[in-house]
């Protein structure tokens, strides 16, 4: 790589030998000049200044790995001649769509690169098979009709026009071809470019508007670049793949048969206009780096929710795509859908998706459509055995029931269970042979619970298709069934906040499907209890507590040592003795209530633990904790705020024990636990 960023006028690149430069960067407003013929393997980047090739030329070399290119000329320029090479990889001999970025070139610049025939100046007989054509959009015959192709007549007169595609028979042998290096020399196309596309109405919109164009620049270009001007133009492009005997299609991030948004230099393609006064214009900003495969199949692109149907037979294959997108419709849409261009080779099978009497290779459907049946047309030129398989079915996992139907045999199979479907097809069959039925799970509408401890949430299960044989079961997070019924716009009510599993069964072809839904809480408590490091003070062990709660929340603290009080989010409490304490706080926010608890361990030689009982709260229980060194007789009494006994008194002998007092039968409020032992009395205030 060399960088020319000095201030001297006319820096000269040259020498006695033709050097292969990888990259050349020009950033000199006075420019640079070739002193002899030189070659470029990757990128010429003219940031500032003019790169002058006169009177020599710069060869943009091409290999199986990369092809030389001129990057965007937004601020710099190039003048003089380039030799634009393009290596066409070997494979099957057949048709390809070629173009060139070179101005003022004639067909005779191709005739010395590969065998040609059928016109004056061809390498073969002038009166035989014609090997190069242009395409006449204005011809009113159906797409692909022979009358729509205009033959080249004279190699030294007929031009290779930049931006125009040429239907070219390419090969070095009758069946297969070796690599072919194509080169064209002259000034390059640069700046703004108008393809001059047209639209002629024959009354059949499916056949009208096809223009065979080509990349006009000496660089890969991006069909998805925002710098294009596309008016009354469909968003799909179609490139013939000789090795497959099929068109590769690309639109909006997805492709069949190896199509791509990246179009190599010298690559031609079909695009389609759809109304009068169409416009297709480009500028330097559509250029991109990259080395996509030229006229050969590569990996198909996949973006979004889609699945792919793959048809195989006679050692050939074809693809079709169903995808789902916002703003798509059930009808043909030139921004989302791509029409099907069928193979002309009898041994090559073809597959299409049928919508509103139009055959598509890529069919984009609305996301919110609840039930869809898609006819699938398979065309074969040779009767025999073929197979269908599907990729990307995981997009339907637990979301929809998808059934594959063979209209000839009458069989219906859940598509996830289909595997590879083998079938016999007659060559005379033209009607759609198959149907793909997609039925989405019932729609779920969730009403959140008012708060975490109130059972007023709901899940509404809507069945817009009125499918009578669907049923459902709803289970909570513990696996307990809370509802079940036939799906017919049912509402499962009285639910608390939490996660629920919904199982659907359509009773026929699909396996049981599952949904997970979360019923939330309108008031999210999100409380968090934490404590700082305990500190010894003069009268005991001081502990700071902190809780995150809403500004309107009320907090009721139980410090685990028999002390209970209503307090704030930040509390300090002094413990008289070391030991284990079950600290809890009840947070009330309107109708919502949440209890948080933690065990606090305090160790202090100065304040050693005594043997006083400790009362704590745990859910619907008061727990009396005893830590006596010897067996001791105790009496326990539970009374309300008025001093009325609410549970029978207990008399027990305890030492290191716990006594549980159930409060299930009690209403919320203030209570007192009275404990008598060893001629001592202790009263602990508790809140339920």
N, C-alpha and C positions, 0 to 999 in steps of 0.2 A: 504494500500500500504506500502511496505517496500523497503528501498533502502540500498544496501550492498555496501558501498564505503570505507570500512576501509582498513587496511593493514595487518590484521591478516590472517594467513593461515586457509583455510577450515572452514569458518563460517558455522555453522550448523543451518538449519531451521528445526524445528521439535518440537515434544512434544507428550503428551499422546493422543491428539485428532487430527483428520483431520480438519485442519483449511481452510476456504475459503478465500484465499488472492485475492484481486482485481488486483493489479499490483505488480510485483517484478522487481526491477531494480538492476542489478548486474554491479558494476563498480569497481572491485577489481581484479587485474591481478593474484592474488593468488587463486581466485575462491571462490565457496561456495558449500555446500553439504547438501542434504536432510538427516534429521535424522529419518524421518518416512514418511509415505504416506501423501501428502498434495494436496490441490486443488487450481486451479487458475481460476478466473472468467473472466479475461480480458487479460492482456499482460505480458509475460515474456520478458524483454529487457536485453540482455546480451551485454553490451557496452564493457566491458573488463572482461577477465577471463572465466573459464569454470564452468558451472552449472552442478554439478554431482548428478544425481538421484539415483545412485547405493547405496545400493542394493534395494532401494525402488522405487517409481514411483511418477510422478507428473500427476495429473488428470486435463486435460483441459476440464472444465465443459461447457456444452451447455444448453441453455434455449431458450425460444421464443424471449428474448431480446438480448442476446449476447452469443458468444462462445469464450472460452479461446484460446489464440494463442501464438506462439513463434515469436517474431519480427525478423527482419533481423539479421543473424549471420555473418555479414561482419567482425566484429572485435572480437566477443566473440564466445562461443561454448556451446553445451549441450551434455551430454553423459548419458547413462542409458535409462530406459524405461519411456515412456509417455503412458497415456491412453487418446486417442483422442475421445472425445464424439462429437456426432452430433445429435441434435434434429431435426427430420423430423416432421413438423407440420401436424396435422390432416387435413382431407379433403376427397377427393374421393380416393378410392383404385385404384391403377393403377401402370403403369411402371414408373420407375425413373432411372437416371444414377448415380450410386454411385462410390466412390473411397475411397482411404485412403492414408494418408501420412506415415503410419506405416510400417516399414520393417519386413520381415519374417513372416507376418500374413497369416493365412489360412481362408478359407471360414467359418470354424466352429466358428470363432469369430463373424460372423454375425448371424449364425443360432440360437444363444441364445438371439438375440435381436428382431427378427420378424419372422413370419411364413414363411417357405420355403417348397419346394416340388420338386420332380422329380429327385433327385440324392441321392447317398449314404450319410447318415449323415444329411439329411434334416429333418425338424420337421414333415413333411408330408410324404405320401407314395413315395417311390423311383421311382416307375414306372409311376407316374401320370404326371400332368402338370409341366413342368420345369420352375422354377421361377427366375433363374439367368443365364445370358449369357455374353460372350464377343463378340466383333464384328470383323469379318475377312475382313480387307480392301482388301486383295489379292483375295478374292472370286470374280469372274467375273460376278456374277448375278447383276441385277439392285439393286440400293440402297433400303434397307429395305426388300429385299427378305429373306424369312426364312432361306435359305441356307447360308446367310452371318453371321448368329449368331451361335456361338459355345457354346453348353451347358456345364454348370458345371456338373462334374460327381461324385466327391467325396469331401465332405466338409473338411475332415482331410488331404487331399493331395493337392487339388487345391489351389493355392496361391491367395491372394489379392495383386496384384502387384501395388506399387505406380506409379501414372501417367497413369494407365490403367483404362478405364471406364467399368462399369459392368451394363448391362441392367437388372434391378432388379424389380420384382413384389413386391410392397411394400404396405402393408395394414394389419389391424387387423380384418377386416370384409369383406364380399363379395362386398358391395357397397361403404361403407365409412370406414375411419380409424380414430382411435384416435392418439394422438401424439406418436411417436416411438423414443426412445432414443437408438441410435446406438453407441457402443464403441468398440475400437480396441486398444490393448496394445502391445508395443514393442518399439524398437529404432525408432527415427523419421528420415525421409528423410531430408537432409540438404546439403547446398552447391550447386554446379552446377548440373543441371539435364537435361538429354537428353531423350526426349519422345520416340525416336526410331520410328518415323512415317514413313510410306511407301507410295508409289504410284505404282499402278498396272493398266496397260492400257488394257481395254476390247474393246476399240474402241468407247466407249460411255463416253465422258469426263464428261457428266452430272452425271453419276453414279460412276465414278472412284474417288479414293483419299479420301474417307470418313474414318477418323480415330476416334474411340471412345476413348477419353482420359479423364483424371481427374486431378484436382488440386493435385500436389504431396507434398505440404507443409502444416504444421499445422498452417495456416494463410490464410486469404483472400488474393487473388492475383489480380493484375490488368492486364487485357488482352492488354491494351493500353500502358503499360510500355515500355519505350525505351530499357529496359534491356533484352527483348526477342531477340532471334535469330530466324528469320523466313525466310526460303529460299524455294521458290517454294510452298508457302503456301498462300491460300486465307485469307483475314483479317476478315472473319465472323466466329462466333461461334453459335452453336445451342444447346439449352437445352430443353429437353422434360418437359412439364408442364402437369402433370396428371389431375389437376383440370380443365384445359382448353381442354385437349385432343389435344393439339397443341404443336408445337415447338416454343419456344421463340428464337428470332434471334437478334443478336447484331453485328453492324459493324460501326466503325468510328463515334461514338457519338450518333447514333440513334438505336432504337430497336423496335421490334414488340412483342406483347404479354408478356411484362414485362421483356424482356432480359436486360442484363447489362454487362458492361466491368468488373465489380467486381464479381469474382468467389469465392464462399465460400469454406472453407476447406471441403474436402470429396465430393465435387460436381463434377460430371462427365459431359462431353459435347462432341458433335461432332465438328470437324473442318475438313477442306478439303485441301488436297495437290493437286497440279495441274501439276506437271511434275516430271520427274525422279530425284532421289537423293534429296528428300526434307529433310529439317532440321527444327526441332522445339526444341529449347533449352531454358532453363531458369536458373536464379540464384537467390540468396537471395534478390536481389534488386527489384524483382517483387512483394514482399510482401507489403501489405498495411493494415492500420487499417480499421475497419469498420465491420459492421454486416449485409451484404445483406441477403435477404430472401433465404432460402435453398429450392430448388426444387419446389418453389411456384411462382405464378405470382405476380409481383409488378408493379409499374408505369413504363410505357415505357418511354424511353429517347428521347429527341428531341433536336438536335443541327443543326443550319443552316436553309436554306430556304427549307421547305418541307411541304407536306400535307399528311394526313393519311386517308386511306380508311378502313372503319370498316364494316365487314359483320356479320350479326347476324341471328340466327335461331335455333329452337329446344333447346333454353336455352344455346346455345354455341355461341362463337364468334371467329373471326379471323381478322387479320390486315395485311395491305400492305402499303408501303410507297413509294411515289415519292418525290425525293429531287433533288436539283440542286447544282452543285459544279464546281469550276474551275478544269480543266484537266480531267473531266469526258468525256466519249464518249457515242455514241448511242449503242455501243456493250457492252457485258458483260465485266466487269473489276473487278477482284478479290480484288482490293483495295477499291472499292466503293460499289459494288453490293453484294447481298446475294441471293443465290438460294432458291427456295421454297421447303421445306420439308413438304409434305402433311400429314394430319392426317390419321391414319389408322382406325379411328372409323367412322362407317357409319353415325351416327347421327350428326357428327361434320362437318359443312360447312367450306370450305377453299377458299381463294382468292389469286390470283397471278397476277403479271404484266408480260406480255409477251414481250420479246425482242430477236431478232435474234433466234427464235425457242427455247428460254430458258425461263422457268418460274422462276420469282424472287419474293421474299418477300420484298426486298428493292431494288429499281431501281433508280440509280443516273444518272442524265442527265446533259449534258453540259448547262451552264448558257446562252451562246450566241445562242443557237438553236432557230430560229425564229418561227418555226411551227412544232409541234410534235403530232402524234396520237399514243396513247398507248392502245393496246388490253388488256382487263381485263378478266381473266378466273376465273369462279366460278365453283367449284366442290361440289356436294352434293351427299350423299349416300342415301338420302331419299327425294323423290319428295314432294314439299310443298311450303309454303310461306316463303320468306326470305326478309331481308331489307339491304340496303346499305346507309351509311352516310359518310360524309367527315369532317375532322377537319383540321384546319390550312390554310383555304382558304384565309385568309387575306394577305398572301404573294403575291396574284395576284391583290390586290386592285389597280385599276387604272394602272395596268401594263400589263395585258393580258386578252384575252377572253378565257374562259375555258368552253367547252361544253361537256356534258355527253350524249352519244348516246347509246340507247338500240337497238342492231341489230335485235332483234326478233320483237319488236313492231314498229321500225323505228322512234321512238320519239327522239328528240334532245332538251336538256334543258340546259340553262346556269347553271353551277354547283353551283354557289352561290345562285340560286333560287331553288335548288333541294330539300333541306331539307332532310328528310329521304325517300329514294326511296323503295317502296314496290314492290315485283315482285314474280311471281311463277316460280319455277325452277324444271325441270325434272331431275331425277337422271341419266339418260342416256346421258345428254348433256355434251360434253367434249370440244367443240370448244369455243373460247372466245365469251362471250355473249355481252360484252359492249366495248365501245371505249371512251377514254378521249382525246379530242382534245384541245391542248393548242396553242393559237396563240398570240404571244406577240405584244404589241403596236409597231407601226412603229419606227424605230430608228431615234433619233434626233441628228443632228450635229450642234453645235452652233458656229457661228463666232461672236466674240465680236465686239462691236462698237469701232472705233479708240479712241473716248473719249466720255464723257457723253453728250456733246451737239451736236454731229454729228450723223446723221441717216445713218450709213453705216453698221450696224449689220445685221445678217441674221440667220434664223433657217432653216436648210435643213431637210426635212421630207422624210426619205427613207422607201420604202416599198419592201423589198427583196422578199416577198412572192407573189407580184403582185396580191394582193387581190383587186378585182375590185369594190366591194361594200362598201369599207371603205371610209369614208369622214371625214373631219376635219374642225374645226373653231378655229382661233387663236384670242384671245382677250388680250388687254393690261391691265395694272393694274387698269385702270379706268373703265374696263368693255366694252370698245369700240372694235368692231370687226375690225381687221386689215387684215385678210385674211381668205379664206375658199375655199376648193376644194376637189375633189376626190384624195385620197392618191395615188400618182404615182410618187415618187421621185421629189417632189416639193420643191422649195426654196422660203421662205417668206423673202423678202429683205427689205431694207430701214428702218431698225428698230433702234431705239435709245436704249441705255442701260436701262434695267428695267426688271421687272418680267412679264411673259406672261403665260396665261392659254390656254392650247390646249385641245379641246374636240374632242374625236373620237366617231364615230358611225359606227358599222359594218353592220347595217341594217338588222340584223337577230336575233340570239339568245341572245346575250349579251346586257346588259344595256350600256348606254353611259359611256365611260371611260374618265378620265381626267388626264392630265399631267401638271406639272408646270415646266417651264424652265426659267432660268435667263440668259439674255444677258448682259454680263459684259462690262467693259470699259478697253481697253488696257492701257490707261493712267489713273490711279486712282488719282484724285486730292487730296482727303482726307484732304482738307484744314480745319483748325479750327481757328476761331477768338476768342480771349479772351482779356480782359483788366484788368489791375491792379486797386487797390484802388486809386481814384483821390486824388491829393495832391495840396493844394493851394500854389501858388508861387506869386512873386511880381506882375506879370503882368496877372494873371488869374488862371485858374484851369488846372493843368498839369495831363495828362493821358498817361500811357504807353500802347501801343497795341502790341500784338504778334500774329503772324499767322504761322501755320505749312504749308509749301509749298515746292515744289521741288526746287533744287538749280538753275535750269535754268528758273524758273518762273519769270514773270514780274508782278508787283503789282501796281494797281492804286487805291489810297485811296481817299474816299470822307468822310470827317469828320463830315458832317452834318451841318456845320456852314458856308457853302459857300466856304470852302477851299478844293481844290482838288490838289493832287500831286502824281507823280510816286515815289514810295519809296521802302523800304526794308521790310523784314519780321518782324523786330522789329522797331516800330515807336513811337515817342513821339509827342504829340500835346497839345498845350495850348489853352484852351477855355477862351474867354474874359468874358463870362457871364454864370451864371447857367441857367439850363433849360433842355429840352428833345432834344436829338440829335439822328437822324437816321444815324448811321455810317455804311458805306459799303466799301468793297474792291473787286475789280475785279482781279482775278488771271488768267493769261494767261500762258499756257505751250504749246508751239508749236501751233497746231491747236485747242487745247482744251482751254475752258474758263469756269470759274465758278465764281459766285458772292456770297459773304457772307455778311450778314448784321446783325446788332443788334441795339437795342435802348439803348442809354446811358442817364441816368438821373443824372444831376449834381445839387447839392444843396449847395448854399454858400450865407451867409448874406453879405459878403464883395463884391462879384461880382454878383450883382443881374442882372436878364435878362433885356435886352433892347427889343425894339419892332421891330428890324430889321428882314425882311423876311429871311427865311431859305429855300434853295432849296436842295431837296434830290432826289435820283433815286430809282425806284422800277420797276424791269423788263423793260418793254417797255414804261416807263413813267418817266417824270421829274415832281416832286411835289413841288409846291411853298407853303410854310407854313407861314400864316400871324397870328400875335398875337397883333393886334391893340386894344387899349382900346375903340376907337370910330370908327364909319364907316369912311372909308378912300377910296378916289378914287385912283386907281392904273392903270398903263399901263404896260403890260408884252409883251416883244418881244423876240423871239428865233432866233438867227443867227448862221451861221457856222463860221469856223475859218477865212474866208475871209470877214466876216461882212455882208454876204448876208442873208436876211431874209428868213427862211425856213418854217415858219408858219405865218399865219395872226396874227397881233398884237391884243392883248386882252385888253379891257378897262372894269374894273369892280369896284364895290364898295364892299369892304371887311372889316371885322374886325377880328374875330377869325375864319378864314376859310382856306381851302386848294383849290388850283387851280391845276388841272392836265393838263399837256402838253403831248399829245401823241407823241411818237417817232417811231411808227411802220413804218412810211414811210421813215425814215431816215437811211442812211447807218452808219456804225460804224465810229467814229471819234470824233473830239473835237468841242464842241458847247458852246455858251455863252447865259445865260438868263439875259436880261436887264430889270430892274424893276424901274419905276419912281413913286414917291409918295411924297406928302407934300414938294414939291420943292427939293426932294432928289433923287439921282440916286444910283443904286446898280447893279453891274455886277458880276455874278457867273459863273465860268468855270465848265463845265460838260463834261463827257466822256460817249459816248454810245458804 
